Amino acid sequence: MGRHSARADRPADGPAAAASGTGRRRAQAGHGTDPLPGPGMPVGGPPGASRDPVLGWGVIGAQRAQGTGGYGGAGRGPTGYVKGEASFTPGATPAGAGRTKLPEPRREAGGTSGGSHRAGSSGVVRTVTGVAAAVVTAVLAVAVAGQVEDGQESRAQARAADTDGRQGAGAASRSDSRPTPNGGAELPATYDQQMARKYPLDPAAKGTGDFATMGGHDSAPGKGEVLRYRVDVERGLPLDGTLFATAVHRTLNDGRSWGHGGTRTFERISSGTPDFVITLASPRTTAAWCAKSGLDTTEDNVSCDSAATDRVMINAYRWAQGSQTYGDQMHAYRQMLINHEVGHRLGHDHETCEKQGGLAPVMMQQTKFLTTDGRTCRANPWPYPAS
Protein backbone atom coordinates (compact mmCIF):
# COMPACT_ATOMS: atom_id res chain seq x y z
CA MET A 1 0.00 0.00 0.00
CA GLY A 2 1.13 3.62 -0.52
CA ARG A 3 2.04 6.43 1.84
CA HIS A 4 -1.50 7.75 2.03
CA SER A 5 -2.76 4.51 3.52
CA ALA A 6 0.18 4.29 5.90
CA ARG A 7 -0.60 7.72 7.33
CA ALA A 8 -4.18 6.69 7.85
CA ASP A 9 -3.01 3.72 9.95
CA ARG A 10 -0.68 5.60 12.37
CA PRO A 11 -1.02 4.74 16.10
CA ALA A 12 -3.58 6.35 18.32
CA ASP A 13 -0.88 7.86 20.55
CA GLY A 14 0.34 10.11 17.73
CA PRO A 15 -0.74 13.70 17.01
CA ALA A 16 -4.31 12.63 16.36
CA ALA A 17 -4.64 11.61 19.99
CA ALA A 18 -4.35 15.23 21.09
CA ALA A 19 -7.91 15.81 19.96
CA SER A 20 -9.41 13.21 22.26
CA GLY A 21 -8.91 11.17 25.40
CA THR A 22 -6.20 12.04 27.90
CA GLY A 23 -4.47 14.40 25.49
CA ARG A 24 -7.56 16.63 25.25
CA ARG A 25 -8.19 16.60 28.97
CA ARG A 26 -4.63 17.57 29.78
CA ALA A 27 -4.55 20.27 27.13
CA GLN A 28 -7.74 21.68 28.51
CA ALA A 29 -6.43 21.42 32.06
CA GLY A 30 -3.64 23.87 31.26
CA HIS A 31 -6.06 26.42 29.86
CA GLY A 32 -6.29 28.83 32.78
CA THR A 33 -5.87 26.11 35.44
CA ASP A 34 -3.01 24.22 37.01
CA PRO A 35 -1.59 21.20 35.18
CA LEU A 36 -2.63 17.81 36.46
CA PRO A 37 -0.27 16.89 39.29
CA GLY A 38 2.16 14.03 38.90
CA PRO A 39 2.85 11.34 41.45
CA GLY A 40 3.98 12.86 44.75
CA MET A 41 3.26 16.40 43.57
CA PRO A 42 0.93 18.43 45.76
CA VAL A 43 -2.16 19.85 44.19
CA GLY A 44 -0.90 23.30 44.95
CA GLY A 45 2.24 22.76 42.84
CA PRO A 46 5.82 21.66 43.60
CA PRO A 47 7.56 23.34 46.51
CA GLY A 48 9.40 26.49 45.53
CA ALA A 49 7.84 26.81 42.12
CA SER A 50 6.18 30.00 40.97
CA ARG A 51 2.67 29.68 39.66
CA ASP A 52 1.80 31.24 36.31
CA PRO A 53 -1.90 32.03 36.12
CA VAL A 54 -1.92 31.09 32.43
CA LEU A 55 0.52 28.21 32.04
CA GLY A 56 0.66 26.78 35.50
CA TRP A 57 3.85 26.11 37.43
CA GLY A 58 6.44 27.97 35.37
CA VAL A 59 9.43 25.90 34.28
CA ILE A 60 7.86 22.79 35.66
CA GLY A 61 5.02 23.17 33.15
CA ALA A 62 7.56 23.52 30.32
CA GLN A 63 9.36 20.38 31.44
CA ARG A 64 6.07 18.55 31.50
CA ALA A 65 5.56 19.64 27.89
CA GLN A 66 8.88 18.06 26.93
CA GLY A 67 8.16 14.85 28.80
CA THR A 68 5.72 12.06 28.30
CA GLY A 69 2.66 14.17 29.03
CA GLY A 70 2.72 13.61 32.78
CA TYR A 71 5.04 13.02 35.67
CA GLY A 72 4.81 9.26 35.52
CA GLY A 73 8.37 7.82 35.56
CA ALA A 74 9.94 11.29 36.07
CA GLY A 75 12.48 12.12 38.72
CA ARG A 76 13.11 15.27 40.69
CA GLY A 77 16.19 17.15 39.40
CA PRO A 78 17.93 20.37 40.45
CA THR A 79 15.45 22.46 38.50
CA GLY A 80 12.33 20.47 39.28
CA TYR A 81 10.67 17.47 37.71
CA VAL A 82 12.44 16.15 34.57
CA LYS A 83 11.17 14.02 31.68
CA GLY A 84 11.47 10.22 31.67
CA GLU A 85 13.80 8.27 29.23
CA ALA A 86 11.00 6.80 27.15
CA SER A 87 9.96 10.18 25.79
CA PHE A 88 13.00 10.39 23.45
CA THR A 89 13.64 6.76 22.54
CA PRO A 90 15.03 6.86 18.93
CA GLY A 91 12.87 5.24 16.27
CA ALA A 92 9.76 4.94 18.48
CA THR A 93 6.62 7.05 18.79
CA PRO A 94 6.96 9.04 22.06
CA ALA A 95 4.38 8.03 24.59
CA GLY A 96 1.83 10.78 25.00
CA ALA A 97 3.20 12.73 22.03
CA GLY A 98 -0.24 14.18 21.53
CA ARG A 99 0.03 16.01 24.85
CA THR A 100 3.03 18.18 23.97
CA LYS A 101 1.11 21.14 22.49
CA LEU A 102 0.38 23.82 25.05
CA PRO A 103 -2.76 25.99 24.83
CA GLU A 104 -2.54 29.58 23.69
CA PRO A 105 -2.30 32.05 26.65
CA ARG A 106 -5.65 33.57 27.66
CA ARG A 107 -5.62 37.28 26.82
CA GLU A 108 -6.59 39.82 29.49
CA ALA A 109 -8.91 42.67 28.65
CA GLY A 110 -6.93 45.35 26.85
CA GLY A 111 -4.91 42.85 24.83
CA THR A 112 -2.10 42.19 27.38
CA SER A 113 -1.20 38.93 28.97
CA GLY A 114 -0.28 40.26 32.41
CA GLY A 115 2.49 42.09 34.35
CA SER A 116 6.28 41.87 34.13
CA HIS A 117 6.55 38.68 36.13
CA ARG A 118 4.08 36.89 33.92
CA ALA A 119 5.79 38.17 30.79
CA GLY A 120 9.18 36.85 31.90
CA SER A 121 7.82 33.44 32.80
CA SER A 122 5.91 33.23 29.56
CA GLY A 123 9.04 34.02 27.46
CA VAL A 124 11.05 31.26 29.12
CA VAL A 125 8.21 28.85 28.78
CA ARG A 126 7.64 29.69 25.14
CA THR A 127 11.32 29.32 24.29
CA VAL A 128 11.63 25.97 25.98
CA THR A 129 8.28 24.87 24.58
CA GLY A 130 9.35 25.75 21.02
CA VAL A 131 12.50 23.66 21.34
CA ALA A 132 10.56 20.77 22.87
CA ALA A 133 7.90 20.91 20.16
CA ALA A 134 10.55 20.88 17.42
CA VAL A 135 12.32 17.89 18.96
CA VAL A 136 9.10 15.96 19.52
CA THR A 137 7.94 16.77 15.98
CA ALA A 138 11.23 15.45 14.57
CA VAL A 139 10.99 12.29 16.65
CA LEU A 140 7.37 11.83 15.61
CA ALA A 141 8.30 12.21 11.92
CA VAL A 142 11.01 9.58 12.26
CA ALA A 143 8.62 7.24 14.04
CA VAL A 144 5.90 7.66 11.41
CA ALA A 145 8.41 7.13 8.61
CA GLY A 146 9.64 4.01 10.35
CA GLN A 147 6.12 2.72 10.69
CA VAL A 148 5.42 3.41 7.02
CA GLU A 149 8.60 1.63 6.02
CA ASP A 150 7.87 -1.28 8.36
CA GLY A 151 4.34 -1.51 6.98
CA GLN A 152 5.56 -1.51 3.39
CA GLU A 153 8.17 -4.14 4.18
CA SER A 154 5.63 -6.32 5.99
CA ARG A 155 3.21 -6.08 3.06
CA ALA A 156 6.03 -6.89 0.61
CA GLN A 157 6.98 -9.93 2.70
CA ALA A 158 3.34 -11.01 2.84
CA ARG A 159 3.03 -10.73 -0.96
CA ALA A 160 6.27 -12.70 -1.41
CA ALA A 161 5.05 -15.40 0.97
CA ASP A 162 1.73 -15.57 -0.85
CA THR A 163 3.52 -15.90 -4.21
CA ASP A 164 5.76 -18.66 -2.84
CA GLY A 165 2.72 -20.47 -1.51
CA ARG A 166 1.01 -20.41 -4.90
CA GLN A 167 4.06 -21.38 -6.90
CA GLY A 168 5.46 -23.95 -4.48
CA ALA A 169 9.05 -24.74 -3.60
CA GLY A 170 9.70 -25.94 -7.13
CA ALA A 171 9.14 -22.42 -8.46
CA ALA A 172 12.09 -21.10 -6.43
CA SER A 173 14.42 -23.73 -7.80
CA ARG A 174 13.21 -22.95 -11.31
CA SER A 175 13.94 -19.27 -10.88
CA ASP A 176 17.52 -19.88 -9.76
CA SER A 177 20.03 -18.38 -12.17
CA ARG A 178 21.47 -21.73 -13.14
CA PRO A 179 22.40 -22.25 -16.80
CA THR A 180 20.30 -24.73 -18.72
CA PRO A 181 22.00 -27.33 -20.89
CA ASN A 182 22.77 -26.14 -24.42
CA GLY A 183 21.50 -22.64 -23.61
CA GLY A 184 17.96 -23.90 -23.04
CA ALA A 185 17.66 -25.42 -26.54
CA GLU A 186 16.65 -29.04 -26.99
CA LEU A 187 19.67 -31.30 -27.33
CA PRO A 188 19.89 -33.27 -30.60
CA ALA A 189 18.81 -36.87 -30.40
CA THR A 190 21.53 -39.48 -30.21
CA TYR A 191 21.98 -42.18 -32.85
CA ASP A 192 20.27 -44.77 -30.67
CA GLN A 193 17.36 -42.43 -29.96
CA GLN A 194 16.83 -41.72 -33.65
CA MET A 195 17.04 -45.40 -34.52
CA ALA A 196 14.43 -46.20 -31.86
CA ARG A 197 11.82 -43.81 -33.29
CA LYS A 198 9.10 -44.35 -35.83
CA TYR A 199 8.63 -41.75 -38.56
CA PRO A 200 5.43 -40.90 -40.42
CA LEU A 201 5.19 -42.16 -44.00
CA ASP A 202 2.28 -43.21 -46.21
CA PRO A 203 2.39 -46.94 -47.09
CA ALA A 204 1.50 -45.99 -50.67
CA ALA A 205 4.04 -43.16 -50.87
CA LYS A 206 5.52 -42.51 -54.31
CA GLY A 207 8.82 -40.72 -54.70
CA THR A 208 10.44 -38.98 -57.61
CA GLY A 209 12.25 -42.07 -58.85
CA ASP A 210 15.54 -40.12 -58.76
CA PHE A 211 18.32 -40.98 -56.31
CA ALA A 212 20.90 -38.90 -54.47
CA THR A 213 24.18 -40.51 -53.41
CA MET A 214 25.15 -39.86 -49.81
CA GLY A 215 28.51 -38.14 -49.86
CA GLY A 216 31.55 -38.95 -47.82
CA HIS A 217 33.50 -42.10 -47.08
CA ASP A 218 33.48 -44.69 -44.29
CA SER A 219 36.52 -46.93 -44.11
CA ALA A 220 36.25 -50.67 -43.67
CA PRO A 221 37.12 -51.27 -39.99
CA GLY A 222 37.58 -55.06 -40.07
CA LYS A 223 39.64 -57.77 -41.67
CA GLY A 224 39.08 -60.17 -44.55
CA GLU A 225 37.53 -59.45 -47.92
CA VAL A 226 36.61 -55.79 -48.45
CA LEU A 227 33.20 -55.18 -49.96
CA ARG A 228 32.52 -51.65 -51.18
CA TYR A 229 29.02 -50.29 -51.24
CA ARG A 230 27.31 -46.98 -51.97
CA VAL A 231 24.24 -45.50 -50.29
CA ASP A 232 21.51 -43.86 -52.41
CA VAL A 233 18.37 -42.19 -51.08
CA GLU A 234 15.38 -41.35 -53.26
CA ARG A 235 14.88 -37.62 -53.59
CA GLY A 236 11.88 -36.15 -51.85
CA LEU A 237 11.66 -38.69 -49.03
CA PRO A 238 10.95 -37.06 -45.63
CA LEU A 239 13.60 -39.25 -43.99
CA ASP A 240 17.14 -38.65 -42.78
CA GLY A 241 19.58 -40.01 -45.38
CA THR A 242 22.57 -39.45 -43.10
CA LEU A 243 20.99 -41.57 -40.38
CA PHE A 244 20.30 -44.30 -42.92
CA ALA A 245 23.90 -44.30 -44.20
CA THR A 246 25.27 -44.43 -40.65
CA ALA A 247 22.97 -47.30 -39.74
CA VAL A 248 24.07 -49.34 -42.77
CA HIS A 249 27.76 -48.96 -41.99
CA ARG A 250 27.44 -49.71 -38.29
CA THR A 251 25.18 -52.68 -38.83
CA LEU A 252 27.26 -54.39 -41.53
CA ASN A 253 30.48 -53.95 -39.55
CA ASP A 254 29.05 -55.23 -36.27
CA GLY A 255 30.69 -58.47 -35.10
CA ARG A 256 27.28 -60.19 -35.20
CA SER A 257 26.76 -59.32 -38.88
CA TRP A 258 28.16 -60.76 -42.11
CA GLY A 259 31.75 -59.86 -41.32
CA HIS A 260 31.72 -62.32 -38.42
CA GLY A 261 35.09 -63.90 -37.61
CA GLY A 262 37.02 -61.53 -39.89
CA THR A 263 35.71 -63.14 -43.06
CA ARG A 264 34.84 -59.76 -44.63
CA THR A 265 34.50 -56.04 -43.91
CA PHE A 266 32.46 -53.29 -45.52
CA GLU A 267 33.57 -49.91 -46.88
CA ARG A 268 31.23 -47.13 -47.88
CA ILE A 269 32.17 -45.06 -50.92
CA SER A 270 30.45 -42.22 -52.77
CA SER A 271 32.42 -42.38 -56.04
CA GLY A 272 33.84 -45.15 -58.15
CA THR A 273 32.32 -48.56 -58.79
CA PRO A 274 30.72 -50.28 -55.81
CA ASP A 275 29.99 -53.97 -55.34
CA PHE A 276 26.35 -53.05 -54.65
CA VAL A 277 24.19 -50.03 -53.88
CA ILE A 278 21.99 -50.01 -50.80
CA THR A 279 18.98 -47.88 -51.73
CA LEU A 280 16.30 -46.30 -49.54
CA ALA A 281 13.21 -45.76 -51.71
CA SER A 282 9.47 -45.17 -51.45
CA PRO A 283 7.16 -48.20 -51.63
CA ARG A 284 6.26 -47.64 -55.30
CA THR A 285 9.84 -47.06 -56.39
CA THR A 286 10.94 -50.13 -54.42
CA ALA A 287 8.28 -52.20 -56.18
CA ALA A 288 9.41 -50.93 -59.58
CA TRP A 289 13.04 -51.93 -59.00
CA CYS A 290 12.18 -55.27 -57.42
CA ALA A 291 9.98 -56.10 -60.41
CA LYS A 292 13.07 -55.85 -62.60
CA SER A 293 14.27 -59.03 -60.88
CA GLY A 294 10.87 -60.75 -60.98
CA LEU A 295 9.99 -59.98 -57.37
CA ASP A 296 6.63 -58.64 -56.16
CA THR A 297 6.89 -56.48 -53.05
CA THR A 298 3.46 -54.86 -53.25
CA GLU A 299 1.48 -57.53 -51.39
CA ASP A 300 3.13 -56.97 -48.01
CA ASN A 301 4.99 -53.76 -48.81
CA VAL A 302 8.37 -55.38 -48.25
CA SER A 303 11.97 -54.86 -49.37
CA CYS A 304 14.11 -56.93 -51.73
CA ASP A 305 17.50 -57.58 -53.24
CA SER A 306 17.04 -56.80 -56.92
CA ALA A 307 19.66 -59.29 -58.02
CA ALA A 308 19.35 -58.39 -61.71
CA THR A 309 20.52 -54.87 -60.81
CA ASP A 310 23.15 -53.47 -58.50
CA ARG A 311 20.53 -52.27 -56.00
CA VAL A 312 19.56 -53.71 -52.65
CA MET A 313 16.17 -52.07 -52.11
CA ILE A 314 15.06 -51.00 -48.61
CA ASN A 315 11.38 -50.06 -48.52
CA ALA A 316 11.13 -46.58 -46.91
CA TYR A 317 7.72 -47.37 -45.39
CA ARG A 318 9.14 -50.34 -43.48
CA TRP A 319 12.21 -48.32 -42.52
CA ALA A 320 9.95 -45.59 -41.11
CA GLN A 321 7.18 -47.70 -39.52
CA GLY A 322 8.57 -51.18 -38.85
CA SER A 323 6.36 -54.28 -38.63
CA GLN A 324 3.89 -55.95 -36.27
CA THR A 325 6.36 -58.72 -35.57
CA TYR A 326 8.86 -56.27 -34.04
CA GLY A 327 6.39 -53.82 -32.53
CA ASP A 328 8.26 -50.86 -31.05
CA GLN A 329 11.70 -52.46 -31.42
CA MET A 330 12.53 -50.14 -34.30
CA HIS A 331 16.30 -50.19 -33.90
CA ALA A 332 16.44 -53.98 -34.04
CA TYR A 333 14.00 -54.10 -36.94
CA ARG A 334 16.11 -51.73 -39.05
CA GLN A 335 19.20 -53.83 -38.35
CA MET A 336 17.29 -56.92 -39.48
CA LEU A 337 16.21 -55.20 -42.74
CA ILE A 338 19.81 -54.37 -43.65
CA ASN A 339 21.23 -57.76 -42.71
CA HIS A 340 18.42 -59.70 -44.39
CA GLU A 341 18.61 -57.95 -47.78
CA VAL A 342 22.43 -57.81 -47.87
CA GLY A 343 22.36 -61.51 -46.94
CA HIS A 344 20.50 -62.15 -50.19
CA ARG A 345 23.18 -60.17 -52.04
CA LEU A 346 25.78 -62.44 -50.43
CA GLY A 347 23.92 -65.53 -51.69
CA HIS A 348 21.75 -66.55 -48.73
CA ASP A 349 18.19 -67.85 -49.27
CA HIS A 350 15.15 -67.69 -46.99
CA GLU A 351 15.08 -69.85 -43.85
CA THR A 352 12.40 -70.95 -41.41
CA CYS A 353 12.01 -71.21 -37.64
CA GLU A 354 13.80 -74.35 -36.52
CA LYS A 355 13.16 -74.40 -32.77
CA GLN A 356 10.15 -73.32 -30.76
CA GLY A 357 11.06 -70.25 -28.76
CA GLY A 358 14.48 -69.97 -30.36
CA LEU A 359 15.88 -66.93 -32.18
CA ALA A 360 14.61 -66.54 -35.71
CA PRO A 361 17.24 -66.91 -38.43
CA VAL A 362 18.04 -63.50 -39.92
CA MET A 363 17.10 -64.91 -43.36
CA MET A 364 13.59 -65.77 -42.15
CA GLN A 365 10.96 -63.38 -43.56
CA GLN A 366 10.50 -61.73 -40.17
CA THR A 367 8.64 -58.70 -41.55
CA LYS A 368 5.79 -61.06 -42.46
CA PHE A 369 5.82 -63.66 -39.67
CA LEU A 370 7.77 -65.39 -36.90
CA THR A 371 6.02 -68.76 -37.09
CA THR A 372 6.66 -71.57 -39.59
CA ASP A 373 5.61 -75.24 -39.44
CA GLY A 374 3.96 -74.72 -36.04
CA ARG A 375 7.09 -73.31 -34.43
CA THR A 376 7.35 -69.72 -33.32
CA CYS A 377 10.68 -67.99 -32.99
CA ARG A 378 11.75 -64.77 -31.34
CA ALA A 379 12.66 -61.75 -33.42
CA ASN A 380 16.38 -61.58 -34.19
CA PRO A 381 18.29 -59.07 -36.39
CA TRP A 382 21.69 -60.82 -36.55
CA PRO A 383 23.25 -63.63 -38.59
CA TYR A 384 25.52 -64.49 -35.65
CA PRO A 385 23.68 -63.26 -32.54
CA ALA A 386 25.88 -65.16 -30.11
CA SER A 387 29.03 -63.27 -31.11
C-alpha positions in Angstrom: 0.0 0.0 0.0 1.1 3.6 -0.5 2.0 6.4 1.8 -1.5 7.8 2.0 -2.8 4.5 3.5 0.2 4.3 5.9 -0.6 7.7 7.3 -4.2 6.7 7.9 -3.0 3.7 9.9 -0.7 5.6 12.4 -1.0 4.7 16.1 -3.6 6.3 18.3 -0.9 7.9 20.6 0.3 10.1 17.7 -0.7 13.7 17.0 -4.3 12.6 16.4 -4.6 11.6 20.0 -4.4 15.2 21.1 -7.9 15.8 20.0 -9.4 13.2 22.3 -8.9 11.2 25.4 -6.2 12.0 27.9 -4.5 14.4 25.5 -7.6 16.6 25.2 -8.2 16.6 29.0 -4.6 17.6 29.8 -4.5 20.3 27.1 -7.7 21.7 28.5 -6.4 21.4 32.1 -3.6 23.9 31.3 -6.1 26.4 29.9 -6.3 28.8 32.8 -5.9 26.1 35.4 -3.0 24.2 37.0 -1.6 21.2 35.2 -2.6 17.8 36.5 -0.3 16.9 39.3 2.2 14.0 38.9 2.9 11.3 41.4 4.0 12.9 44.7 3.3 16.4 43.6 0.9 18.4 45.8 -2.2 19.8 44.2 -0.9 23.3 45.0 2.2 22.8 42.8 5.8 21.7 43.6 7.6 23.3 46.5 9.4 26.5 45.5 7.8 26.8 42.1 6.2 30.0 41.0 2.7 29.7 39.7 1.8 31.2 36.3 -1.9 32.0 36.1 -1.9 31.1 32.4 0.5 28.2 32.0 0.7 26.8 35.5 3.9 26.1 37.4 6.4 28.0 35.4 9.4 25.9 34.3 7.9 22.8 35.7 5.0 23.2 33.1 7.6 23.5 30.3 9.4 20.4 31.4 6.1 18.5 31.5 5.6 19.6 27.9 8.9 18.1 26.9 8.2 14.8 28.8 5.7 12.1 28.3 2.7 14.2 29.0 2.7 13.6 32.8 5.0 13.0 35.7 4.8 9.3 35.5 8.4 7.8 35.6 9.9 11.3 36.1 12.5 12.1 38.7 13.1 15.3 40.7 16.2 17.2 39.4 17.9 20.4 40.5 15.4 22.5 38.5 12.3 20.5 39.3 10.7 17.5 37.7 12.4 16.1 34.6 11.2 14.0 31.7 11.5 10.2 31.7 13.8 8.3 29.2 11.0 6.8 27.1 10.0 10.2 25.8 13.0 10.4 23.4 13.6 6.8 22.5 15.0 6.9 18.9 12.9 5.2 16.3 9.8 4.9 18.5 6.6 7.1 18.8 7.0 9.0 22.1 4.4 8.0 24.6 1.8 10.8 25.0 3.2 12.7 22.0 -0.2 14.2 21.5 0.0 16.0 24.9 3.0 18.2 24.0 1.1 21.1 22.5 0.4 23.8 25.0 -2.8 26.0 24.8 -2.5 29.6 23.7 -2.3 32.0 26.6 -5.6 33.6 27.7 -5.6 37.3 26.8 -6.6 39.8 29.5 -8.9 42.7 28.7 -6.9 45.3 26.9 -4.9 42.8 24.8 -2.1 42.2 27.4 -1.2 38.9 29.0 -0.3 40.3 32.4 2.5 42.1 34.4 6.3 41.9 34.1 6.6 38.7 36.1 4.1 36.9 33.9 5.8 38.2 30.8 9.2 36.8 31.9 7.8 33.4 32.8 5.9 33.2 29.6 9.0 34.0 27.5 11.1 31.3 29.1 8.2 28.8 28.8 7.6 29.7 25.1 11.3 29.3 24.3 11.6 26.0 26.0 8.3 24.9 24.6 9.3 25.7 21.0 12.5 23.7 21.3 10.6 20.8 22.9 7.9 20.9 20.2 10.6 20.9 17.4 12.3 17.9 19.0 9.1 16.0 19.5 7.9 16.8 16.0 11.2 15.5 14.6 11.0 12.3 16.6 7.4 11.8 15.6 8.3 12.2 11.9 11.0 9.6 12.3 8.6 7.2 14.0 5.9 7.7 11.4 8.4 7.1 8.6 9.6 4.0 10.4 6.1 2.7 10.7 5.4 3.4 7.0 8.6 1.6 6.0 7.9 -1.3 8.4 4.3 -1.5 7.0 5.6 -1.5 3.4 8.2 -4.1 4.2 5.6 -6.3 6.0 3.2 -6.1 3.1 6.0 -6.9 0.6 7.0 -9.9 2.7 3.3 -11.0 2.8 3.0 -10.7 -1.0 6.3 -12.7 -1.4 5.0 -15.4 1.0 1.7 -15.6 -0.9 3.5 -15.9 -4.2 5.8 -18.7 -2.8 2.7 -20.5 -1.5 1.0 -20.4 -4.9 4.1 -21.4 -6.9 5.5 -23.9 -4.5 9.1 -24.7 -3.6 9.7 -25.9 -7.1 9.1 -22.4 -8.5 12.1 -21.1 -6.4 14.4 -23.7 -7.8 13.2 -23.0 -11.3 13.9 -19.3 -10.9 17.5 -19.9 -9.8 20.0 -18.4 -12.2 21.5 -21.7 -13.1 22.4 -22.2 -16.8 20.3 -24.7 -18.7 22.0 -27.3 -20.9 22.8 -26.1 -24.4 21.5 -22.6 -23.6 18.0 -23.9 -23.0 17.7 -25.4 -26.5 16.6 -29.0 -27.0 19.7 -31.3 -27.3 19.9 -33.3 -30.6 18.8 -36.9 -30.4 21.5 -39.5 -30.2 22.0 -42.2 -32.9 20.3 -44.8 -30.7 17.4 -42.4 -30.0 16.8 -41.7 -33.7 17.0 -45.4 -34.5 14.4 -46.2 -31.9 11.8 -43.8 -33.3 9.1 -44.4 -35.8 8.6 -41.7 -38.6 5.4 -40.9 -40.4 5.2 -42.2 -44.0 2.3 -43.2 -46.2 2.4 -46.9 -47.1 1.5 -46.0 -50.7 4.0 -43.2 -50.9 5.5 -42.5 -54.3 8.8 -40.7 -54.7 10.4 -39.0 -57.6 12.2 -42.1 -58.8 15.5 -40.1 -58.8 18.3 -41.0 -56.3 20.9 -38.9 -54.5 24.2 -40.5 -53.4 25.1 -39.9 -49.8 28.5 -38.1 -49.9 31.6 -39.0 -47.8 33.5 -42.1 -47.1 33.5 -44.7 -44.3 36.5 -46.9 -44.1 36.3 -50.7 -43.7 37.1 -51.3 -40.0 37.6 -55.1 -40.1 39.6 -57.8 -41.7 39.1 -60.2 -44.6 37.5 -59.5 -47.9 36.6 -55.8 -48.5 33.2 -55.2 -50.0 32.5 -51.7 -51.2 29.0 -50.3 -51.2 27.3 -47.0 -52.0 24.2 -45.5 -50.3 21.5 -43.9 -52.4 18.4 -42.2 -51.1 15.4 -41.4 -53.3 14.9 -37.6 -53.6 11.9 -36.1 -51.8 11.7 -38.7 -49.0 10.9 -37.1 -45.6 13.6 -39.2 -44.0 17.1 -38.7 -42.8 19.6 -40.0 -45.4 22.6 -39.5 -43.1 21.0 -41.6 -40.4 20.3 -44.3 -42.9 23.9 -44.3 -44.2 25.3 -44.4 -40.6 23.0 -47.3 -39.7 24.1 -49.3 -42.8 27.8 -49.0 -42.0 27.4 -49.7 -38.3 25.2 -52.7 -38.8 27.3 -54.4 -41.5 30.5 -54.0 -39.6 29.1 -55.2 -36.3 30.7 -58.5 -35.1 27.3 -60.2 -35.2 26.8 -59.3 -38.9 28.2 -60.8 -42.1 31.7 -59.9 -41.3 31.7 -62.3 -38.4 35.1 -63.9 -37.6 37.0 -61.5 -39.9 35.7 -63.1 -43.1 34.8 -59.8 -44.6 34.5 -56.0 -43.9 32.5 -53.3 -45.5 33.6 -49.9 -46.9 31.2 -47.1 -47.9 32.2 -45.1 -50.9 30.5 -42.2 -52.8 32.4 -42.4 -56.0 33.8 -45.2 -58.2 32.3 -48.6 -58.8 30.7 -50.3 -55.8 30.0 -54.0 -55.3 26.3 -53.1 -54.6 24.2 -50.0 -53.9 22.0 -50.0 -50.8 19.0 -47.9 -51.7 16.3 -46.3 -49.5 13.2 -45.8 -51.7 9.5 -45.2 -51.4 7.2 -48.2 -51.6 6.3 -47.6 -55.3 9.8 -47.1 -56.4 10.9 -50.1 -54.4 8.3 -52.2 -56.2 9.4 -50.9 -59.6 13.0 -51.9 -59.0 12.2 -55.3 -57.4 10.0 -56.1 -60.4 13.1 -55.9 -62.6 14.3 -59.0 -60.9 10.9 -60.7 -61.0 10.0 -60.0 -57.4 6.6 -58.6 -56.2 6.9 -56.5 -53.0 3.5 -54.9 -53.2 1.5 -57.5 -51.4 3.1 -57.0 -48.0 5.0 -53.8 -48.8 8.4 -55.4 -48.3 12.0 -54.9 -49.4 14.1 -56.9 -51.7 17.5 -57.6 -53.2 17.0 -56.8 -56.9 19.7 -59.3 -58.0 19.4 -58.4 -61.7 20.5 -54.9 -60.8 23.1 -53.5 -58.5 20.5 -52.3 -56.0 19.6 -53.7 -52.6 16.2 -52.1 -52.1 15.1 -51.0 -48.6 11.4 -50.1 -48.5 11.1 -46.6 -46.9 7.7 -47.4 -45.4 9.1 -50.3 -43.5 12.2 -48.3 -42.5 9.9 -45.6 -41.1 7.2 -47.7 -39.5 8.6 -51.2 -38.9 6.4 -54.3 -38.6 3.9 -55.9 -36.3 6.4 -58.7 -35.6 8.9 -56.3 -34.0 6.4 -53.8 -32.5 8.3 -50.9 -31.1 11.7 -52.5 -31.4 12.5 -50.1 -34.3 16.3 -50.2 -33.9 16.4 -54.0 -34.0 14.0 -54.1 -36.9 16.1 -51.7 -39.0 19.2 -53.8 -38.4 17.3 -56.9 -39.5 16.2 -55.2 -42.7 19.8 -54.4 -43.6 21.2 -57.8 -42.7 18.4 -59.7 -44.4 18.6 -58.0 -47.8 22.4 -57.8 -47.9 22.4 -61.5 -46.9 20.5 -62.1 -50.2 23.2 -60.2 -52.0 25.8 -62.4 -50.4 23.9 -65.5 -51.7 21.7 -66.5 -48.7 18.2 -67.8 -49.3 15.1 -67.7 -47.0 15.1 -69.8 -43.9 12.4 -71.0 -41.4 12.0 -71.2 -37.6 13.8 -74.4 -36.5 13.2 -74.4 -32.8 10.1 -73.3 -30.8 11.1 -70.3 -28.8 14.5 -70.0 -30.4 15.9 -66.9 -32.2 14.6 -66.5 -35.7 17.2 -66.9 -38.4 18.0 -63.5 -39.9 17.1 -64.9 -43.4 13.6 -65.8 -42.1 11.0 -63.4 -43.6 10.5 -61.7 -40.2 8.6 -58.7 -41.5 5.8 -61.1 -42.5 5.8 -63.7 -39.7 7.8 -65.4 -36.9 6.0 -68.8 -37.1 6.7 -71.6 -39.6 5.6 -75.2 -39.4 4.0 -74.7 -36.0 7.1 -73.3 -34.4 7.3 -69.7 -33.3 10.7 -68.0 -33.0 11.8 -64.8 -31.3 12.7 -61.8 -33.4 16.4 -61.6 -34.2 18.3 -59.1 -36.4 21.7 -60.8 -36.5 23.2 -63.6 -38.6 25.5 -64.5 -35.7 23.7 -63.3 -32.5 25.9 -65.2 -30.1 29.0 -63.3 -31.1 
